[in-house]
Amino acid sequence: MTEPPRATATSATATSATATSATATSTTATSATATSTTATSTTATMATGAARKAELARLAALFRSWGVRRGGVLMVHASLSGTGVAPELVRDALLAALGPEGTLIVPAFTPENSDTSRAYRETVAGLSGPEAAEYRRGMPPFEPDATACPTMGALAECVRSTPGAVRSAHPQTSLAGLGARAHKLLRRHPLRSHLGRLSPMARLYRADAQILLLRVGFEVCSAFHYAEYLMRPRPSRRTYRCVVGEKGNWVEYRDLELDDSDFGEIGSRLPRPLLAETEWASETVVLCGMRDVVGDAKRQMSRYRRALA
C-alpha cells in the first residue's frame, strides 16, 4: 500500500493550529475589550452617582441654611426653568432637608379641568362655537392617580408622579405630597371647599407649615386663598363645574369666588420680618411661615377689599 503524503497532513495540522491560535487570540481580545468597556461604564456610573450624591447633600444643606425646618411641613411653589437642575434632584434635596419626619407638599392644581376657569376660557378663545362644544365633550375626567398638573411646574409634577406620593381628591385644586404626614394632611378634600376650612390647606395652616417660594413671587402663593375664607366680609360665592369619573360627567358645585389678582401686591406689603429672603440661580427665594403671612393677608384683604366692594 502507498502511504499518504506526510507533508499534506503536516500542513493541515499547522493550518488547524494557526486557526485555533487566531481564534483564541481574537476571543481573548474581544473578551478583554468587553471587560474594559464594562469597567469603564461602571466607573462612569459610579462617578455620576457620587457627583449626584454630593450635589444633593450640597442642596439639602443650602435649603436648611435658608431655614427649612427638619421634621416640618413645607409647601413649595417653584420655577426651575433656566437653573439646569433636575426636578428629581430638588425633590430629593428638599426631602433630605426635611428629614424622615418631614413632609413636602406642592400644588397639583388642574384649572384646565373646568369650563368656568380662566385656563379654559383662554383655551377655547379662538375656537368656533361647534369647535368649543366638541372640545368640551372630549375633556378627560380628573383622576387623582393619573391626571398631570402641567401648569404647576416641573417640581410639582415630579412630586405628584413620584411612587408613593399622596394626592388630595379635589378635581381642580388638589395638593400632592411626600413624607411622614402627607396622608394625614391630604386625605380629605371635599368638592365644595377649594382651599377653605375643610380642605388640606386648612390642615397645613394648623400644622404651622412653612411656605417656600423658589424663584417665584407671591402672585402664585396659593395659601393666600385660605385668607379669603378667613376675611370679613367673605367674598361672594359662585358656581364651578368640572369633569370627574368619566368623559361627559360634569359636576357642579358652589364655593367662594376666589381671586388671585392682588396676591402680588399683598405679598409686597407683608412685614419684612416675616420673610427670609435670599437668591438662588439669579432669582429671588422667599421662606415664610404660613400662619404669619396668611394672617397678614387676611388683615389686608379685610381692609381694602371691603373698601373696593
FIKE-963790 format. One record per residue (C-alpha): residue number from 0; chain; x, y, z. Coordinates in nm, 4 decimals, decimal comma. Layout:
# residues N
  num  cadena        px        py        pz
  NUM       A         X         Y         Z
...
END
This chain:
# residues 309
  num  cadena        px        py        pz
    0       A    0,0000    0,0000    0,0000
    1       A    0,1061    0,3508   -0,0710
    2       A    0,1265    0,5772    0,2313
    3       A   -0,0484    0,9157    0,2074
    4       A    0,1869    1,2077    0,1701
    5       A    0,3025    1,3216    0,5152
    6       A    0,3566    1,6790    0,4034
    7       A   -0,0188    1,7241    0,3487
    8       A   -0,1008    1,6011    0,6974
    9       A    0,1617    1,8291    0,8481
   10       A    0,0285    2,1237    0,6501
   11       A   -0,3289    2,0570    0,7667
   12       A   -0,2149    2,0268    1,1259
   13       A   -0,0257    2,3539    1,1027
   14       A   -0,3230    2,5302    0,9460
   15       A   -0,5559    2,3997    1,2194
   16       A   -0,3169    2,5120    1,4921
   17       A   -0,2863    2,8564    1,3351
   18       A   -0,6642    2,8906    1,3078
   19       A   -0,7096    2,7769    1,6688
   20       A   -0,4474    3,0241    1,7863
   21       A   -0,6043    3,3086    1,5888
   22       A   -0,9487    3,2243    1,7218
   23       A   -0,8190    3,2107    2,0790
   24       A   -0,6362    3,5418    2,0318
   25       A   -0,9478    3,7009    1,8815
   26       A   -1,1679    3,5669    2,1611
   27       A   -0,9248    3,6875    2,4261
   28       A   -0,9064    4,0325    2,2654
   29       A   -1,2847    4,0562    2,2367
   30       A   -1,3292    3,9454    2,5978
   31       A   -1,0665    4,1955    2,7126
   32       A   -1,2343    4,4760    2,5164
   33       A   -1,5769    4,3890    2,6584
   34       A   -1,4338    4,3730    3,0108
   35       A   -1,2626    4,7080    2,9619
   36       A   -1,5821    4,8675    2,8266
   37       A   -1,7883    4,7301    3,1172
   38       A   -1,5337    4,8541    3,3672
   39       A   -1,5286    5,1996    3,2063
   40       A   -1,9091    5,2142    3,2068
   41       A   -1,9246    5,1054    3,5720
   42       A   -1,6652    5,3652    3,6696
   43       A   -1,8571    5,6380    3,4851
   44       A   -2,1819    5,5333    3,6535
   45       A   -2,0157    5,5363    3,9943
   46       A   -1,8707    5,8798    3,9241
   47       A   -2,2095    6,0116    3,8157
   48       A   -2,3745    5,8640    4,1259
   49       A   -2,1096    6,0160    4,3506
   50       A   -2,1499    6,3558    4,1849
   51       A   -2,5279    6,3439    4,2297
   52       A   -2,4920    6,2415    4,5928
   53       A   -2,2560    6,5329    4,6560
   54       A   -2,4857    6,7810    4,4805
   55       A   -2,7879    6,6501    4,6720
   56       A   -2,6052    6,6979    5,0022
   57       A   -2,4991    7,0486    4,8976
   58       A   -2,8547    7,1480    4,8023
   59       A   -3,0036    6,9981    5,1189
   60       A   -2,7549    7,1973    5,3287
   61       A   -2,8431    7,5111    5,1316
   62       A   -3,2165    7,4622    5,1946
   63       A   -3,1536    7,4107    5,5646
   64       A   -2,9427    7,7280    5,5718
   65       A   -3,2457    7,9183    5,4394
   66       A   -3,4449    7,7997    5,7412
   67       A   -3,6277    7,4882    5,6166
   68       A   -3,7237    7,3067    5,9369
   69       A   -3,6205    6,9474    5,9869
   70       A   -3,9307    6,7419    6,0655
   71       A   -4,1583    7,0216    5,9456
   72       A   -4,4214    7,0619    5,6758
   73       A   -4,3130    7,2594    5,3692
   74       A   -4,5398    7,3909    5,0920
   75       A   -4,3345    7,4685    4,7803
   76       A   -4,4104    7,6746    4,4717
   77       A   -4,1175    7,6634    4,2300
   78       A   -3,9847    7,7547    3,8885
   79       A   -3,6765    7,5575    3,7875
   80       A   -3,6613    7,6974    3,4346
   81       A   -3,3099    7,8050    3,3456
   82       A   -3,1458    7,6508    3,6528
   83       A   -3,0148    7,3386    3,4830
   84       A   -3,1155    7,1439    3,7948
   85       A   -3,3401    6,8405    3,7524
   86       A   -3,6664    6,8453    3,9490
   87       A   -3,5863    6,4997    4,0884
   88       A   -3,2704    6,6385    4,2487
   89       A   -3,4566    6,9340    4,4017
   90       A   -3,7286    6,6994    4,5300
   91       A   -3,4752    6,4676    4,6919
   92       A   -3,2770    6,7566    4,8413
   93       A   -3,5910    6,9105    4,9919
   94       A   -3,6862    6,5741    5,1418
   95       A   -3,3333    6,5352    5,2788
   96       A   -3,3513    6,8827    5,4340
   97       A   -3,6888    6,7978    5,5906
   98       A   -3,5661    6,4636    5,7215
   99       A   -3,7612    6,1387    5,7662
  100       A   -4,0275    6,3055    5,9839
  101       A   -4,0785    6,5960    5,7439
  102       A   -4,3412    6,6403    5,4704
  103       A   -4,3135    6,8049    5,1286
  104       A   -4,6329    6,9488    4,9751
  105       A   -4,6871    7,1028    4,6296
  106       A   -4,9899    7,2411    4,4459
  107       A   -5,1213    6,9915    4,1898
  108       A   -5,3987    7,2165    4,0554
  109       A   -5,5783    7,1317    3,7312
  110       A   -5,7611    7,4519    3,6285
  111       A   -5,7929    7,3152    3,2771
  112       A   -6,0493    7,0652    3,4118
  113       A   -6,3314    7,3182    3,4066
  114       A   -6,5465    7,5269    3,1782
  115       A   -6,5599    7,8083    3,4342
  116       A   -6,1852    7,8746    3,4727
  117       A   -5,9569    8,1313    3,3141
  118       A   -5,7476    7,8469    3,1713
  119       A   -6,0493    7,7026    2,9903
  120       A   -6,1585    8,0402    2,8543
  121       A   -5,8118    8,1036    2,7162
  122       A   -5,8061    7,7582    2,5534
  123       A   -6,1355    7,7994    2,3665
  124       A   -6,0968    8,1706    2,2919
  125       A   -6,0075    8,1154    1,9257
  126       A   -6,2490    7,8286    1,8599
  127       A   -6,5851    7,8482    1,6889
  128       A   -6,8995    7,7543    1,8809
  129       A   -6,9117    7,3977    1,7446
  130       A   -6,5362    7,3529    1,7981
  131       A   -6,5607    7,4715    2,1592
  132       A   -6,8550    7,2360    2,2186
  133       A   -6,6576    6,9441    2,0736
  134       A   -6,3565    7,0315    2,2879
  135       A   -6,5756    7,0397    2,5979
  136       A   -6,7290    6,6994    2,5192
  137       A   -6,3845    6,5464    2,4862
  138       A   -6,2341    6,6830    2,8061
  139       A   -6,0883    6,3973    3,0150
  140       A   -6,2091    6,3492    3,3724
  141       A   -5,9904    6,4136    3,6738
  142       A   -5,8153    6,1015    3,8044
  143       A   -5,6156    6,1642    4,1250
  144       A   -5,3600    5,8949    4,0476
  145       A   -5,3082    5,9845    3,6817
  146       A   -5,4060    6,3409    3,5880
  147       A   -5,0998    6,5603    3,5408
  148       A   -5,0688    6,9183    3,6666
  149       A   -4,8774    7,0793    3,3769
  150       A   -4,9386    7,4408    3,4755
  151       A   -4,7872    7,3951    3,8222
  152       A   -4,4264    7,3493    3,7072
  153       A   -4,1757    7,0669    3,6795
  154       A   -4,1186    7,0207    4,0531
  155       A   -4,4896    6,9895    4,1327
  156       A   -4,5402    6,7341    3,8559
  157       A   -4,2287    6,5461    3,9714
  158       A   -4,3613    6,5210    4,3281
  159       A   -4,7118    6,4262    4,2110
  160       A   -4,5827    6,1441    3,9921
  161       A   -4,3313    6,0024    4,2420
  162       A   -4,4226    5,6470    4,3511
  163       A   -4,5796    5,6640    4,6954
  164       A   -4,6935    6,0251    4,6603
  165       A   -5,0315    6,1196    4,8096
  166       A   -5,2732    6,3482    4,6281
  167       A   -5,5925    6,5064    4,7556
  168       A   -5,9123    6,4357    4,5651
  169       A   -6,0293    6,7801    4,4528
  170       A   -6,0656    6,7844    4,0702
  171       A   -5,9390    7,1431    4,0394
  172       A   -5,7317    7,2401    4,3450
  173       A   -5,5655    6,9211    4,4639
  174       A   -5,2393    6,9155    4,6584
  175       A   -4,9755    6,6420    4,6380
  176       A   -4,7182    6,5383    4,8921
  177       A   -4,4438    6,3064    5,0106
  178       A   -4,3338    6,2315    5,3622
  179       A   -4,4445    6,1299    5,7077
  180       A   -4,7634    6,3372    5,7319
  181       A   -4,8700    6,3516    5,3667
  182       A   -5,1626    6,1119    5,4026
  183       A   -5,2945    6,2754    5,7185
  184       A   -5,2769    6,6244    5,5679
  185       A   -5,4231    6,5383    5,2266
  186       A   -5,6695    6,2580    5,2968
  187       A   -5,9922    6,4613    5,2736
  188       A   -6,0740    6,7356    5,0236
  189       A   -6,4472    6,7938    4,9654
  190       A   -6,5644    6,9389    4,6365
  191       A   -6,7253    7,2467    4,7900
  192       A   -6,4042    7,3616    4,9606
  193       A   -6,1332    7,4524    4,7103
  194       A   -5,8835    7,5780    4,9686
  195       A   -6,1053    7,6587    5,2662
  196       A   -6,1673    7,5338    5,6197
  197       A   -6,2485    7,1767    5,5082
  198       A   -5,9520    7,1498    5,2703
  199       A   -5,5925    7,0313    5,3173
  200       A   -5,4839    7,3964    5,3112
  201       A   -5,6538    7,4470    5,6492
  202       A   -5,4657    7,1463    5,7881
  203       A   -5,1364    7,2888    5,6579
  204       A   -5,2218    7,6142    5,8337
  205       A   -5,2945    7,4347    6,1602
  206       A   -4,9721    7,2345    6,1217
  207       A   -4,7744    7,5606    6,1109
  208       A   -4,6382    7,4760    5,7668
  209       A   -4,3679    7,6812    5,6030
  210       A   -4,4023    7,8226    5,2507
  211       A   -4,1077    7,8213    5,0110
  212       A   -4,1366    8,0416    4,7023
  213       A   -3,8487    7,9064    4,4957
  214       A   -3,7795    8,1580    4,2167
  215       A   -4,1454    8,2635    4,2001
  216       A   -4,3363    8,5517    4,3564
  217       A   -4,6347    8,5826    4,5875
  218       A   -4,8554    8,6010    4,2778
  219       A   -4,8696    8,2207    4,2939
  220       A   -4,8855    8,1817    4,6721
  221       A   -5,1934    7,9585    4,6946
  222       A   -5,2050    7,9853    5,0752
  223       A   -5,3389    8,3386    5,0296
  224       A   -5,6606    8,1768    4,9074
  225       A   -5,7096    8,0433    5,2586
  226       A   -5,7043    8,4047    5,3789
  227       A   -6,0042    8,4677    5,1524
  228       A   -6,2034    8,2158    5,3559
  229       A   -6,0982    8,3868    5,6805
  230       A   -6,1516    8,7512    5,5798
  231       A   -6,4608    8,9508    5,6695
  232       A   -6,6812    9,0115    5,4925
  233       A   -6,6365    8,6923    5,2947
  234       A   -6,6227    8,7068    4,9142
  235       A   -6,9381    8,6190    4,7239
  236       A   -6,9991    8,2631    4,6106
  237       A   -7,0099    8,1340    4,2556
  238       A   -7,0731    7,8157    4,0583
  239       A   -6,7899    7,5918    3,9405
  240       A   -6,8039    7,2952    3,7027
  241       A   -6,5572    7,0173    3,6257
  242       A   -6,5372    6,6625    3,4868
  243       A   -6,4982    6,3624    3,7179
  244       A   -6,5245    5,9851    3,6787
  245       A   -6,5677    5,9692    3,3022
  246       A   -6,5916    6,1929    2,9977
  247       A   -6,9100    6,3949    2,9921
  248       A   -6,9733    6,3522    3,3651
  249       A   -6,9847    6,7201    3,4572
  250       A   -7,0444    6,8083    3,8209
  251       A   -7,1465    7,1484    3,9533
  252       A   -7,0821    7,2979    4,2959
  253       A   -7,0652    7,6347    4,4692
  254       A   -6,7767    7,7863    4,6616
  255       A   -6,6201    8,1259    4,7248
  256       A   -6,5275    8,3340    4,4232
  257       A   -6,1513    8,3088    4,4555
  258       A   -5,9378    8,5945    4,3243
  259       A   -5,5581    8,5881    4,2987
  260       A   -5,5244    8,9130    4,1023
  261       A   -5,3911    9,1076    4,4030
  262       A   -5,1677    8,8398    4,5561
  263       A   -4,8502    9,0044    4,4260
  264       A   -4,9480    9,3344    4,5846
  265       A   -5,0398    9,1654    4,9122
  266       A   -4,7009    8,9955    4,9167
  267       A   -4,5211    9,3250    4,8616
  268       A   -4,6978    9,4734    5,1683
  269       A   -4,6106    9,1917    5,4083
  270       A   -4,3912    9,2989    5,7007
  271       A   -4,0318    9,2150    5,6039
  272       A   -3,9515    9,0476    5,9385
  273       A   -4,1990    8,7736    5,8422
  274       A   -3,9875    8,6775    5,5397
  275       A   -3,6480    8,5138    5,4971
  276       A   -3,5299    8,6290    5,1546
  277       A   -3,2312    8,5123    4,9532
  278       A   -3,1372    8,4331    4,5934
  279       A   -3,0806    8,1134    4,4012
  280       A   -2,9961    8,0760    4,0328
  281       A   -3,0296    8,4531    3,9839
  282       A   -3,3874    8,4690    4,1159
  283       A   -3,5445    8,5580    4,4491
  284       A   -3,6299    8,2915    4,7053
  285       A   -3,8651    8,3543    4,9988
  286       A   -3,9284    8,1323    5,3004
  287       A   -4,2039    8,2218    5,5465
  288       A   -4,4476    8,0778    5,7974
  289       A   -4,7944    8,0107    5,6600
  290       A   -4,9750    8,1293    5,9721
  291       A   -4,7858    8,4582    5,9710
  292       A   -4,8402    8,5528    5,6076
  293       A   -5,1993    8,4236    5,5861
  294       A   -5,2844    8,6238    5,8974
  295       A   -5,1448    8,9413    5,7466
  296       A   -5,3069    8,8715    5,4091
  297       A   -5,6423    8,8289    5,5848
  298       A   -5,5942    9,1664    5,7536
  299       A   -5,5065    9,3342    5,4238
  300       A   -5,7959    9,1771    5,2339
  301       A   -6,0490    9,2612    5,5070
  302       A   -5,9356    9,6222    5,4944
  303       A   -5,9001    9,7211    5,1290
  304       A   -6,1168    9,4645    4,9510
  305       A   -6,4038    9,5840    5,1709
  306       A   -6,3269    9,9410    5,0598
  307       A   -6,3337    9,8328    4,6947
  308       A   -6,6585    9,6379    4,7292
END
